[in-house]
């Protein structure tokens, strides 16, 4: 999974859910899993 300094680019992709788990923020794309991202 890629770690990004900002999830803004992931958020622009249409069907991405931003989920906070603990102190980490995950961007999860169910249709295209290779765009999953993690921040923090």
Secondary structure, DSSP 8 states (H G I E B T S, - for coil): -EE-S--HHHHHSTT-EEEEETTEEEEE-SSSGGG-EEE-
